[in-house]
Structures are given as C-alpha cells and as structure tokens.
Amino acid sequence: MFFTYVLQSLKDGKFYIGHAENVTKRLAQHNAGRVSSTKRRVPFRLLHKQEFFTKNEARWQEKKWKTAWGHKQLAKIISPS
C-alpha cells in the first residue's frame, strides 16, 4: 500500500504534502531533519493520510492536493465545518 499524507509544522504552522509507502517511517525522517525540504521546519505532526494501491495513485493525489483546487478540497477534509 502507498499513502499520500499531510503534515503540519509545529514550528510555523505550514503544511507539507507528500507520498510514501510507510508514513510512520517517513514522518520520523521529517522530524529527524533528514528531508532537505522540511528540515528547517521540524517538528511535524501528521494531519491526514489517504491509502492507495499503487505508487502512481498516491503520487497523482499528491499533485492534485498541491493545486489551488486541491488545497480547498484538503481544507474541507482536514477541518470540516
């Protein structure tokens, strides 16, 4: 299984969207500062994850969530009103 996930930096409150096969391991990598794009914003907490059968599906969802339309959809998922 593969996942698309959303993290929130506890330092600056900003979000990070990614995909991985093992979200727990990937979150640990982010929080250990071993991911160059997020190392200055640690620590992170996992806000949301979505499971997929293939890596391509997870990657597609990541790209979709990174669009303006995807940000709106993701905001509804993360903080439903």
N, C-alpha and C positions, 0 to 999 in steps of 0.2 A: 504494500500500500504506500501511497505517496500523499503528502499533505501540502496545502497552501496555508500559511499561518500569518497572523498579525501580532506584532509585538508593540509594546509601548515603553518608551524610555522613561524610567523613573527620575532621570536627571532633568530632562527638558520637556517631557510630555509628548514628544513627537512619536509618530508611528513608523514602523518598518514592516514591509510586506515581503515575504519570501516563500520558497517551497523547499521541501526536504523529505527524505524518506523516514527519518527519525527526528521528530520535533523536539523531544526531550534532549537528545544529544546536541541538536543544533542550537537550542536555547542556551545550553551550557557553554557552547563555543562563543556565542554572542556575549554572554555575561563574563566570560574569561578574557574578553578583549581580543580574541583570535580571529575576528571578522573585521577586515580593514574598514569597511563602510560603516560600521557601527561602534568601533572600539572607543571613540571619544564620548559616546552617549550611554555607557553602561551605568547602572544595571537595567535590565529589561524584565517585563512581565508578559506572559502570554495572554492575549486578549481573546483570540479566536483561532480555530483551526478547522479546516474542511478536508475531508478524506476523498481520495480519488484512486482509481485502479491503476492508472498509468502516470508516468512522469510527465508526459506531454499534456495530459488533462490538468495536472497541478500547475504546470508552467503556464498554460493558457489562462487559468483562473488568476494566477498572479498578475499577468499582464493586464487582464481585464480590471482587476481591482486597482491597478495603478493609473487608470484613466479617470477623467473627471466624473463620468457617469458611474464608474466603479466605486469611486470614493463615496458618492452619495448612497449607493446600494450598501456598501460596507458600513456606513454610519448607521443605517437602519438596523443592520444585524447586530452591531456592537452595542448600541444604546437605543433599543426600541422604546418608543413613546407610548 
